[in-house]
Every structure is written in C-alpha cells, then in structure tokens.
Amino acid sequence: MASDPRKEMDAQHTTLSKGNVSAASAIPADVTQVNVKTRSETHLQLEWDKVNNNSEYTYTLRYSNGTETSITGSEGGTTVTHIVSSLSPGTKYSFTLFTVFEGVSSRGYNLSGATVPSAAEVTVTKRAETELSLEWSTANRNPSTYYVLMDDSGKNITFSNQTEGTVKHTVPSLSPGTKYSFTLFTIFDDQINKYEFTSVTTINCAAPHWKVTTSTIEAEVAGLFSMATAKNGSDGNNVYGKVEGNSVSFTNLYPGATYTVSLIYELQQEKLLLCTHSVPLVPEVVTSLSCDSGDFSVSLRWEEPLGVWTKLEVNVGGNSYPVESGTELNVSGLQPAQTYSVSVTSLSGAMRSSPQRISCQTQPTVIWAPVLVIILLGLLAAVGVFVLRRKPKLLRKPGGNLEEHTYESPDETHTYANVIALGDRQPSSQQLKKPGKAQVEHAYERPDETHTYVSIIATVDPQPSSVLPKSVEERNEQSHDAYETQIST
C-alpha cells in the first residue's frame, strides 16, 4: 500500500516540533521595514516592528565596515528603536539588520540612511553701502552637497563663484544703513540644514551736516544705527553719544580737538561698525586781549585759549600776522597818531573761532616836533611880512601930507610933526593945485592942568612925474632923508 505524503509531512513536522528543529524553522524571518525616525549631523534613530511580535527575538545591526551591534527586542511594545551615534555629518550610511533567534540569524534586511549635513556658516567679509560680500567653506564635504541662498523675502539668490573649498558671493543693489537677513541652505541626499544670518550695510558719515561748537557735535544721519562714540586723539577716551532715531549728539567735548565719530549697530552680541568720520571742533575764543602802543608800533597781549589750537591769526589794520605759540606780539611799521582795528582769531585745522576785537591808537609824540617847527616858522614869516610892510612908511621923506601935533603942559609946549606923502598917488589934475595947510587943535584936561596939541596937515605941491623916484632904491633913499621928526620945546 502506498503511503500518504501529507501524513508523512505532518508526522515529520510533529517530530521536529517535539525537539528536532527543521531547516525551515531554523531561519527567522527578516524585519519588513526599517524607518529612520530621527536624524542629525551625528546620529540616526532607527525603528522597526518586532518580527512576529515576538519579544524573544534579538537583532544584529551590521555596519558597512563589518562592525556589528546587538540589539535586544525585549522592551515592551511592538517596535524596536535603536540609535546609531558617532556618525559624520552629511554622510550616507548603509546597514544590514538581522533577526536572531536561538543563535540563528535571518538572511538580513538592507537599509541606508544619511545624516544631516552641517550648516555652512557664512562670513560677511565686506560690508559696503550698497552691497555685502559673503563667503562660506565647502571643505570636507560630500561632493553631492549643494547650497541655496535666500533673502528674508524668500527670494532665491543665485551664485556661481565657487572655488575649491570655498564659495564667495556678493549681494548687490542694497540700500545704505539697512539691515538684511539671509538663509543659506546646505542640502545633502534630501537632508537640509540651514544657517540664518543678518548684516547691515554701511553709512556714508561724511554726507550729513555735522554741527559743531567749541564743545558739542550733533547731526542727523540717514540709516540704521544704535550706538555712537567719539574719540579724541589727545586723551584716547571714548565719549558715548546720545542716539534718538537718526539723531546723534555729543556734549562736554574738548575745544578745538578733532574727534573720530563712530556709528555702530548692535546685532545680538556683535557690534557692527557702520562708519567713522573725523569732526574737528571750533577752538576757544582768545580772551583778555590788550595793547600797549608806541609811535610806530603796538604790543599786543592775550591769554592762551583753552583746548586745542594750531595757530593764532592776528590782524592789525588789514595786515595778517600768524602766531604759532606765545601770548604776545609786537607789530611795527605803523603810522603815529592812528587808530588801528585789531582782531585775534584762534585756529584748529580748518576751524576758526570768533575773532576777539579791540582798537589800538599809536602815540602822537613824534608829530608835535614838526608841528611846533612849522608854527614857529609861520610866526617868523608873519613877523617878517609885518615888518616889510611897515618899513616903507617909517622910512619915507616928508613931502606929502605933513601932520604936525603940538601939546602943552603948565610949563612947556611940545610940538611934533608927521610927514605923510600923499601927493605921489594923486591924479595929475590934482597935482596943479596950490599948496594949502590945515590945522586941527586938540585939547584934553586933567584935574590940575590942561594940555593942548595942534595937528597941522600941510598939503604940498606934488612933484611932477618927471622928478618922481624911478626905482625902489631911490624911493627908500628919499624916505630916509625925509624922516625927521621935529619936537620944539
């Protein structure tokens, strides 16, 4: 009788179940799926369902380099979780997972997983008013890694300047004094890591109008900044300014000093310098200006101005005299008895203080000597003219009009005569008249006596023109001969 094959297989199976393991049952089944539950730059977290939901099974994870790790499945639940650590970023790893039961392993389940690439850190190598220069490293990365740069609006920024180990790119067409945010995505095997960064474009500090005095600085500056400092090269200390919006101001500064003003934007822990600008202050005004004057010069004195000054400009009557040190100046070559306008201005570089002004008058001493000489010469000339004009009358000879005077006293009578020549200048028709004589008697009294004198005016014949003196010498000689005064007692 032939035997039944099904009964033989059942009998054999029954025999194996009682203690003898068959070849088919000796190989456990493989896991059906392995998931990478989490991942990072250095780890992969794997998860799978227990085979046949049997917690007695264990598992072996073999790395691509042959290293194996045993994993227990005795934990509660229906899944097994395992973390593969100490991995490298941006790297794809391959594994084989075996199911193990009583020393017998399954055929193995192959799986792979990639770690997250490390984010490329971007360095802003240069900040300008309208552009930002960026750079990041690609060294020691999988060649399959690539990058995507986006701005804060989500716009993709393309770049192509990639050299071995380094990517360089300049973002153009930006606005001065503006904050910009970017994100650089590093992508490997569909795994993405990102690096977010922010920077600020610079400002042109020379563009604003800086208002300065002897001790203050202020300006309105277009652009973003949060801090302002001013540093004087003389003392080296930073002075912190007051920032309100776009306004910046500094107070209590050193007169005439030059300050380096810096505008800064504080970004997280970093202080970004936006611009620097040198601002000189107005020097202090010269004080206590005075002058001592001579005939041809003035000596000026003043107190040295406070703060910093490079030189003084002294102006006397429109002429400028530079003074680089000291507190006095003697100006010569001036005119005596003149009033000069004097001003002293302190300078610090190109900055000028308000001028200090006074008036100085030179002495008139040297003028009196020539004036006195001129006055004396004038007096002498006047006396000479007077004498010359009176001398011809005193020296003329009697022959014209005779004026005779007589006066009496109780015991005597005095008679004198003056000769006045009048006929010389009479017309020829009058020269034919006969001589005549006029007598005038004068009397005056005192309490005890009476005086009488008589003036006799005689008109004599005029001389013919043919016998008149014809020269000045003859006239003078005639007048000398005629000069006789008769006094009769």
LUMFI-480155 format. One record per residue (C-alpha): residue in three letters; x, y, z. Coordinates in Angstrom, 2 decimals, decimal comma. Example, Ala and Ser with C-alpha at 12.3 -4.5 7.8 and 13.67 -1.06 7.14 Angstrom:
<nodes>
NODE  type       xx       yy       zz
NODE   ALA    12,30    -4,50     7,80
NODE   SER    13,67    -1,06     7,14
</nodes>
This chain:
<nodes>
NODE  type       xx       yy       zz
NODE   MET     0,00     0,00     0,00
NODE   ALA     1,33     3,39    -0,85
NODE   SER     1,85     5,85     1,90
NODE   ASP     0,16     9,32     2,12
NODE   PRO     2,72    12,17     1,59
NODE   ARG     0,69    14,60     3,59
NODE   LYS     0,68    12,28     6,55
NODE   GLU     4,48    11,89     6,27
NODE   MET     5,00    15,67     6,28
NODE   ASP     2,67    16,05     9,24
NODE   ALA     4,46    13,29    11,10
NODE   GLN     7,83    14,85    10,31
NODE   HIS     6,61    18,27    11,39
NODE   THR     5,28    16,75    14,61
NODE   THR     8,63    15,13    15,25
NODE   LEU    10,51    18,48    14,69
NODE   SER     8,11    20,31    16,94
NODE   LYS     8,89    17,93    19,73
NODE   GLY    12,56    18,73    19,82
NODE   ASN    14,23    18,50    16,49
NODE   VAL    14,30    21,94    14,69
NODE   SER    13,77    21,73    10,96
NODE   ALA    15,85    23,67     8,43
NODE   ALA    12,89    25,87     7,58
NODE   SER    12,12    26,87    11,12
NODE   ALA    15,79    27,50    11,97
NODE   ILE    15,96    30,74     9,92
NODE   PRO    13,88    33,54    11,49
NODE   ALA    12,11    35,98     9,29
NODE   ASP    13,61    39,41     8,47
NODE   VAL    12,02    42,69     9,51
NODE   THR     9,71    44,01     6,88
NODE   GLN    10,70    47,72     7,14
NODE   VAL    13,13    49,97     8,98
NODE   ASN    12,42    53,65     9,37
NODE   VAL    14,84    56,45    10,22
NODE   LYS    12,75    58,08    12,89
NODE   THR    15,11    60,98    13,65
NODE   ARG    18,46    62,06    12,38
NODE   SER    21,04    64,73    13,00
NODE   GLU    24,53    65,54    11,91
NODE   THR    25,94    62,71    14,05
NODE   HIS    23,18    60,13    14,61
NODE   LEU    20,41    58,09    13,01
NODE   GLN    17,50    56,78    15,04
NODE   LEU    16,15    53,52    13,54
NODE   GLU    12,80    51,96    14,25
NODE   TRP    11,12    48,72    13,11
NODE   ASP     8,33    46,34    14,11
NODE   LYS     9,19    43,20    16,06
NODE   VAL     9,25    40,10    13,92
NODE   ASN     6,13    38,04    14,62
NODE   ASN     5,65    40,43    17,56
NODE   ASN     8,00    38,12    19,40
NODE   SER     9,97    39,77    22,16
NODE   GLU    12,33    36,80    22,36
NODE   TYR    13,94    37,70    19,08
NODE   THR    17,08    39,80    19,09
NODE   TYR    18,60    41,77    16,26
NODE   THR    22,04    42,42    14,93
NODE   LEU    22,91    45,65    13,07
NODE   ARG    25,91    45,29    10,82
NODE   TYR    27,70    48,43     9,53
NODE   SER    29,21    48,66     6,11
NODE   ASN    32,66    48,26     7,60
NODE   GLY    31,69    44,94     9,18
NODE   THR    31,17    46,18    12,69
NODE   GLU    28,11    44,67    14,36
NODE   THR    25,89    45,83    17,19
NODE   SER    23,48    43,55    19,07
NODE   ILE    20,05    44,95    19,78
NODE   THR    17,58    43,44    22,24
NODE   GLY    13,89    43,22    21,45
NODE   SER    12,73    42,56    24,97
NODE   GLU    11,41    46,05    25,57
NODE   GLY     7,69    46,38    25,84
NODE   GLY     5,64    47,34    22,88
NODE   THR     5,58    46,15    19,34
NODE   THR     8,50    48,13    17,99
NODE   VAL    12,23    48,21    18,44
NODE   THR    14,18    51,52    18,48
NODE   HIS    17,92    51,92    18,10
NODE   ILE    20,15    54,97    17,82
NODE   VAL    23,26    54,84    15,71
NODE   SER    25,61    57,51    17,06
NODE   SER    29,06    58,98    16,46
NODE   LEU    28,38    59,46    12,79
NODE   SER    29,70    62,15    10,47
NODE   PRO    27,53    64,98     9,14
NODE   GLY    26,25    64,80     5,61
NODE   THR    27,19    61,18     5,15
NODE   LYS    25,15    58,28     3,83
NODE   TYR    25,46    55,07     5,80
NODE   SER    24,43    51,53     4,82
NODE   PHE    23,40    48,84     7,29
NODE   THR    22,12    45,26     7,39
NODE   LEU    19,67    44,26    10,10
NODE   PHE    19,45    40,59    11,07
NODE   THR    16,77    38,88    13,13
NODE   VAL    18,31    36,41    15,57
NODE   PHE    16,56    33,57    17,37
NODE   GLU    18,44    30,95    19,35
NODE   GLY    21,67    31,80    17,61
NODE   VAL    20,23    31,61    14,15
NODE   SER    20,16    34,81    12,07
NODE   SER    17,83    35,77     9,33
NODE   ARG    19,05    36,45     5,85
NODE   GLY    19,22    40,22     6,69
NODE   TYR    17,42    43,39     5,77
NODE   ASN    19,46    46,06     3,98
NODE   LEU    18,85    49,71     4,74
NODE   SER    20,63    53,06     4,39
NODE   GLY    20,31    56,49     5,90
NODE   ALA    22,05    59,85     5,56
NODE   THR    22,96    62,15     8,37
NODE   VAL    22,07    65,81     8,19
NODE   PRO    24,81    67,93     6,63
NODE   SER    26,39    70,52     8,82
NODE   ALA    25,22    74,01     8,06
NODE   ALA    27,73    76,09     6,22
NODE   GLU    28,49    79,15     8,31
NODE   VAL    28,54    82,31     6,30
NODE   THR    31,08    85,05     6,92
NODE   VAL    30,32    88,59     5,81
NODE   THR    33,76    89,53     4,58
NODE   LYS    32,89    93,05     3,47
NODE   ARG    30,08    95,47     4,17
NODE   ALA    29,58    98,46     1,91
NODE   GLU    26,82   100,99     1,42
NODE   THR    25,12    99,06    -1,39
NODE   GLU    26,48    95,51    -1,16
NODE   LEU    27,50    92,68     1,13
NODE   SER    30,26    90,18     0,35
NODE   LEU    29,66    86,64     1,65
NODE   GLU    31,87    83,59     1,94
NODE   TRP    31,49    80,03     3,27
NODE   SER    33,53    76,85     3,27
NODE   THR    32,75    73,63     1,41
NODE   ALA    35,83    71,75     2,56
NODE   ASN    35,47    68,17     3,85
NODE   ARG    32,00    67,81     2,44
NODE   ASN    30,43    65,25     0,21
NODE   PRO    30,66    66,37    -3,39
NODE   SER    26,94    65,83    -3,69
NODE   THR    26,28    68,65    -1,20
NODE   TYR    24,82    71,82    -2,69
NODE   TYR    23,61    75,17    -1,37
NODE   VAL    20,69    77,54    -1,73
NODE   LEU    20,83    81,18    -0,59
NODE   MET    17,63    83,09     0,07
NODE   ASP    16,90    86,59     1,38
NODE   ASP    14,34    87,44     4,03
NODE   SER    11,64    87,82     1,39
NODE   GLY    12,14    84,24     0,22
NODE   LYS    13,86    85,20    -2,99
NODE   ASN    16,45    82,75    -4,20
NODE   ILE    19,85    84,35    -4,72
NODE   THR    21,90    82,63    -7,36
NODE   PHE    25,67    82,45    -7,20
NODE   SER    28,37    80,81    -9,20
NODE   ASN    31,69    81,95    -7,75
NODE   GLN    32,63    78,63    -6,20
NODE   THR    36,24    77,66    -5,88
NODE   GLU    37,73    74,56    -4,33
NODE   GLY    36,75    74,51    -0,70
NODE   THR    35,17    77,98    -0,72
NODE   VAL    32,12    79,77    -2,05
NODE   LYS    32,24    83,57    -2,46
NODE   HIS    29,34    85,73    -3,44
NODE   THR    28,47    89,45    -3,37
NODE   VAL    24,88    90,54    -2,88
NODE   PRO    24,44    93,81    -4,84
NODE   SER    21,86    96,60    -5,14
NODE   LEU    21,31    97,16    -1,44
NODE   SER    20,43   100,35     0,47
NODE   PRO    22,84   102,14     2,84
NODE   GLY    22,35   101,72     6,56
NODE   THR    19,84    98,89     6,18
NODE   LYS    19,59    95,53     7,94
NODE   TYR    19,32    92,43     5,74
NODE   SER    18,62    88,81     6,76
NODE   PHE    19,59    85,73     4,75
NODE   THR    19,33    81,94     4,98
NODE   LEU    21,85    79,55     3,47
NODE   PHE    20,52    76,02     2,97
NODE   THR    23,02    73,16     2,85
NODE   ILE    21,45    70,13     1,15
NODE   PHE    22,68    66,53     1,00
NODE   ASP    20,65    63,48     0,00
NODE   ASP    17,44    65,39     0,56
NODE   GLN    18,60    66,31     4,02
NODE   ILE    18,69    70,05     4,67
NODE   ASN    20,44    72,18     7,21
NODE   LYS    20,20    75,95     7,29
NODE   TYR    22,25    78,86     8,53
NODE   GLU    20,48    82,15     9,19
NODE   PHE    22,42    85,36     9,46
NODE   THR    21,86    89,10     9,45
NODE   SER    24,06    92,00     8,50
NODE   VAL    23,83    95,75     7,98
NODE   THR    25,14    97,85     5,12
NODE   THR    27,37   100,78     5,96
NODE   ILE    26,63   104,52     6,07
NODE   ASN    28,38   107,47     4,50
NODE   CYS    29,21   109,52     7,58
NODE   ALA    30,59   112,39     5,53
NODE   ALA    27,24   113,06     3,89
NODE   PRO    25,37   114,56     6,88
NODE   HIS    25,93   118,13     8,02
NODE   TRP    27,78   117,96    11,33
NODE   LYS    27,01   120,95    13,53
NODE   VAL    29,87   121,76    15,88
NODE   THR    30,66   124,29    18,58
NODE   THR    33,57   124,52    20,97
NODE   SER    32,22   121,55    22,98
NODE   THR    29,36   119,85    21,09
NODE   ILE    28,73   117,74    17,98
NODE   GLU    25,35   116,86    16,51
NODE   ALA    23,95   115,57    13,24
NODE   GLU    21,02   113,89    11,53
NODE   VAL    22,26   110,70     9,85
NODE   ALA    20,18   108,64     7,44
NODE   GLY    20,45   104,92     8,17
NODE   LEU    20,22   102,38    10,95
NODE   PHE    22,50   102,70    13,97
NODE   SER    22,08   102,11    17,70
NODE   MET    25,28   103,45    19,25
NODE   ALA    27,64   106,36    18,69
NODE   THR    31,08   107,04    20,12
NODE   ALA    33,57   109,88    19,76
NODE   LYS    37,25   109,50    20,49
NODE   ASN    39,72   112,33    20,90
NODE   GLY    43,26   111,54    19,90
NODE   SER    44,55   113,73    22,74
NODE   ASP    43,13   111,74    25,65
NODE   GLY    42,07   108,50    23,94
NODE   ASN    38,86   108,11    25,91
NODE   ASN    35,58   107,18    24,25
NODE   VAL    32,69   109,58    24,70
NODE   TYR    29,30   107,95    24,21
NODE   GLY    26,79   110,00    22,31
NODE   LYS    23,04   110,26    22,65
NODE   VAL    21,13   108,43    19,91
NODE   GLU    17,48   109,18    19,24
NODE   GLY    16,26   107,72    15,98
NODE   ASN    18,52   109,19    13,33
NODE   SER    19,82   111,98    15,59
NODE   VAL    23,17   111,76    17,33
NODE   SER    24,76   114,31    19,67
NODE   PHE    27,82   114,65    21,89
NODE   THR    28,41   117,16    24,70
NODE   ASN    31,18   118,22    27,08
NODE   LEU    33,90   117,85    24,47
NODE   TYR    37,37   119,42    24,38
NODE   PRO    37,51   122,76    22,46
NODE   GLY    39,42   122,66    19,20
NODE   ALA    40,08   118,90    19,41
NODE   THR    39,42   116,57    16,48
NODE   TYR    37,12   113,67    17,33
NODE   THR    36,69   110,42    15,42
NODE   VAL    32,96   109,75    15,47
NODE   SER    31,85   106,12    15,02
NODE   LEU    28,31   104,92    14,35
NODE   ILE    27,60   101,33    15,41
NODE   TYR    24,75    98,85    15,14
NODE   GLU    24,48    96,30    17,93
NODE   LEU    23,47    92,97    16,40
NODE   GLN    23,00    90,33    19,07
NODE   GLN    26,42    90,09    20,69
NODE   GLU    28,21    91,76    17,82
NODE   LYS    28,81    95,45    17,33
NODE   LEU    28,88    96,28    13,65
NODE   LEU    30,78    99,42    12,70
NODE   LEU    28,82   101,39    10,13
NODE   CYS    31,11   104,37     9,57
NODE   THR    33,71   106,67    11,07
NODE   HIS    34,20   110,36    10,48
NODE   SER    36,68   112,94    11,78
NODE   VAL    34,99   116,03    13,19
NODE   PRO    37,12   119,00    14,35
NODE   LEU    35,63   121,28    16,97
NODE   VAL    35,71   125,07    16,94
NODE   PRO    38,65   126,37    19,03
NODE   GLU    38,05   128,55    22,05
NODE   VAL    37,97   132,35    21,66
NODE   VAL    41,04   134,35    22,68
NODE   THR    40,43   136,32    25,88
NODE   SER    41,95   139,32    27,70
NODE   LEU    43,22   140,96    24,51
NODE   SER    45,02   144,26    25,23
NODE   CYS    47,56   146,54    23,58
NODE   ASP    50,36   148,96    24,52
NODE   SER    51,10   151,47    21,79
NODE   GLY    54,16   153,41    20,72
NODE   ASP    54,62   155,97    17,98
NODE   PHE    55,21   153,42    15,24
NODE   SER    54,17   150,11    16,85
NODE   VAL    51,71   148,31    19,10
NODE   SER    52,40   145,47    21,54
NODE   LEU    49,53   143,02    21,82
NODE   ARG    48,91   140,59    24,70
NODE   TRP    46,26   137,96    25,33
NODE   GLU    45,54   134,85    27,35
NODE   GLU    46,19   131,49    25,69
NODE   PRO    42,85   129,93    24,64
NODE   LEU    41,67   126,75    26,33
NODE   GLY    41,72   123,45    24,48
NODE   VAL    43,50   122,67    21,23
NODE   TRP    44,63   125,28    18,72
NODE   THR    47,21   125,09    15,96
NODE   LYS    47,88   128,80    15,48
NODE   LEU    46,53   132,29    16,04
NODE   GLU    45,78   134,80    13,31
NODE   VAL    46,43   138,39    14,38
NODE   ASN    45,11   141,13    12,13
NODE   VAL    46,24   144,74    12,56
NODE   GLY    44,82   147,30    10,17
NODE   GLY    44,14   144,69     7,49
NODE   ASN    47,55   143,00     7,71
NODE   SER    47,68   139,42     9,00
NODE   TYR    50,35   138,04    11,34
NODE   PRO    50,34   134,27    12,12
NODE   VAL    51,32   133,25    15,66
NODE   GLU    52,05   129,57    16,34
NODE   SER    52,97   129,94    20,02
NODE   GLY    53,10   132,52    22,76
NODE   THR    50,69   135,10    24,08
NODE   GLU    52,10   138,37    22,75
NODE   LEU    53,10   140,06    19,51
NODE   ASN    54,81   143,34    18,65
NODE   VAL    53,70   144,91    15,37
NODE   SER    55,93   147,69    14,00
NODE   GLY    55,92   149,87    10,91
NODE   LEU    52,72   151,69    11,82
NODE   GLN    51,83   155,37    11,49
NODE   PRO    51,76   157,60    14,57
NODE   ALA    48,53   159,05    15,93
NODE   GLN    46,46   156,47    14,04
NODE   THR    43,69   154,16    15,32
NODE   TYR    44,07   150,55    14,18
NODE   SER    41,46   147,81    14,31
NODE   VAL    42,97   144,69    15,89
NODE   SER    41,50   141,18    15,88
NODE   VAL    42,85   137,83    17,10
NODE   THR    41,34   134,55    15,86
NODE   SER    42,32   131,07    17,06
NODE   LEU    42,53   128,25    14,50
NODE   SER    42,38   124,47    14,87
NODE   GLY    42,99   122,96    11,48
NODE   ALA    40,33   124,45     9,23
NODE   MET    38,13   125,54    12,13
NODE   ARG    38,18   129,19    13,23
NODE   SER    36,94   130,78    16,42
NODE   SER    35,06   134,03    16,60
NODE   PRO    37,54   136,93    16,41
NODE   GLN    38,32   138,94    19,51
NODE   ARG    38,45   142,65    18,53
NODE   ILE    39,85   145,83    20,04
NODE   SER    41,07   149,24    18,77
NODE   CYS    44,64   150,45    19,32
NODE   GLN    45,88   154,03    18,79
NODE   THR    49,54   154,78    18,19
NODE   GLN    51,17   157,67    20,10
NODE   PRO    51,33   161,20    18,51
NODE   THR    54,61   162,26    20,21
NODE   VAL    56,76   162,49    17,10
NODE   ILE    54,18   164,66    15,34
NODE   TRP    54,47   167,65    17,77
NODE   ALA    58,10   168,47    16,89
NODE   PRO    57,50   169,20    13,20
NODE   VAL    54,22   170,87    14,11
NODE   LEU    55,97   173,22    16,53
NODE   VAL    58,66   173,96    13,96
NODE   ILE    56,01   174,75    11,39
NODE   ILE    54,20   177,02    13,87
NODE   LEU    57,40   178,90    14,74
NODE   LEU    58,33   179,28    11,10
NODE   GLY    54,86   180,58    10,44
NODE   LEU    55,16   183,15    13,25
NODE   LEU    58,54   184,28    12,00
NODE   ALA    57,20   184,59     8,49
NODE   ALA    54,27   186,67     9,74
NODE   VAL    56,56   188,99    11,69
NODE   GLY    58,78   189,40     8,66
NODE   VAL    55,85   190,24     6,44
NODE   PHE    54,60   192,76     9,00
NODE   VAL    57,97   194,46     9,24
NODE   LEU    58,42   194,57     5,49
NODE   ARG    55,00   196,10     5,05
NODE   ARG    55,51   198,75     7,79
NODE   LYS    59,11   199,75     6,98
NODE   PRO    58,42   201,92     3,87
NODE   LYS    56,01   204,12     5,82
NODE   LEU    58,52   204,62     8,61
NODE   LEU    61,35   205,47     6,24
NODE   ARG    59,57   207,90     3,83
NODE   LYS    60,79   211,58     3,46
NODE   PRO    58,31   214,34     4,37
NODE   GLY    56,89   215,75     1,20
NODE   GLY    53,40   214,70     1,03
NODE   ASN    50,95   215,47     3,73
NODE   LEU    52,52   216,88     6,88
NODE   GLU    50,79   216,17    10,12
NODE   GLU    52,01   218,35    12,95
NODE   HIS    50,98   217,85    16,56
NODE   THR    51,51   220,28    19,47
NODE   TYR    50,57   219,79    23,07
NODE   GLU    51,20   221,96    26,10
NODE   SER    51,77   221,37    29,75
NODE   PRO    51,74   224,02    32,53
NODE   ASP    55,39   224,79    31,95
NODE   GLU    56,09   223,75    28,38
NODE   THR    54,73   223,14    24,95
NODE   HIS    55,59   220,14    22,74
NODE   THR    55,24   220,11    19,03
NODE   TYR    55,85   217,19    16,70
NODE   ALA    55,12   216,60    13,05
NODE   ASN    54,43   213,54    10,97
NODE   VAL    55,10   213,61     7,32
NODE   ILE    52,76   211,63     5,13
NODE   ALA    53,41   211,61     1,44
NODE   LEU    50,12   211,64    -0,29
NODE   GLY    50,82   213,61    -3,40
NODE   ASP    52,61   210,75    -5,06
NODE   ARG    49,41   208,97    -5,87
NODE   GLN    47,17   211,88    -6,65
NODE   PRO    45,95   212,30   -10,19
NODE   SER    47,78   214,76   -12,47
NODE   SER    44,84   217,11   -12,42
NODE   GLN    45,17   217,43    -8,66
NODE   GLN    48,90   217,99    -8,84
NODE   LEU    48,33   221,57   -10,17
NODE   LYS    46,51   222,68    -7,03
NODE   LYS    48,15   225,20    -4,78
NODE   PRO    49,59   224,05    -1,57
NODE   GLY    47,40   224,55     1,43
NODE   LYS    47,55   224,00     5,09
NODE   ALA    45,02   222,64     7,59
NODE   GLN    45,33   222,97    11,32
NODE   VAL    43,46   220,94    13,90
NODE   GLU    43,66   221,81    17,55
NODE   HIS    43,07   219,18    20,21
NODE   ALA    42,69   219,75    23,92
NODE   TYR    42,26   217,47    26,89
NODE   GLU    42,11   218,30    30,60
NODE   ARG    43,22   216,80    33,85
NODE   PRO    42,06   217,95    37,30
NODE   ASP    45,08   220,23    37,76
NODE   GLU    46,17   221,01    34,22
NODE   THR    45,18   221,45    30,63
NODE   HIS    47,01   220,11    27,60
NODE   THR    46,63   221,29    24,10
NODE   TYR    48,17   219,99    20,96
NODE   VAL    47,75   221,06    17,38
NODE   SER    47,81   218,86    14,34
NODE   ILE    48,88   220,66    11,20
NODE   ILE    48,27   218,93     7,94
NODE   ALA    50,01   220,57     5,08
NODE   THR    49,41   219,76     1,50
NODE   VAL    52,50   220,38    -0,56
NODE   ASP    52,89   220,61    -4,24
NODE   PRO    53,06   217,27    -5,86
NODE   GLN    56,21   216,66    -7,74
NODE   PRO    55,98   216,33   -11,45
NODE   SER    56,10   212,86   -12,72
NODE   SER    59,42   213,61   -14,32
NODE   VAL    61,09   214,14   -10,99
NODE   LEU    59,46   211,27    -9,09
NODE   PRO    61,75   208,44    -7,84
NODE   LYS    62,01   205,84   -10,51
NODE   SER    63,26   202,94    -8,53
NODE   VAL    62,77   201,30    -5,20
NODE   GLU    66,30   202,28    -4,14
NODE   GLU    65,61   205,96    -4,89
NODE   ARG    62,31   205,78    -3,03
NODE   ASN    63,98   204,28     0,02
NODE   GLU    66,77   206,94    -0,09
NODE   GLN    64,21   209,73    -0,34
NODE   SER    62,20   208,32     2,52
NODE   HIS    65,33   208,12     4,67
NODE   ASP    66,21   211,76     4,01
NODE   ALA    62,66   212,84     4,72
NODE   TYR    62,44   211,01     8,03
NODE   GLU    62,76   213,84    10,53
NODE   THR    60,57   214,46    13,46
NODE   GLN    60,71   217,94    14,88
NODE   ILE    59,99   218,44    18,50
NODE   SER    60,03   222,08    19,63
NODE   THR    60,10   222,91    23,18
</nodes>
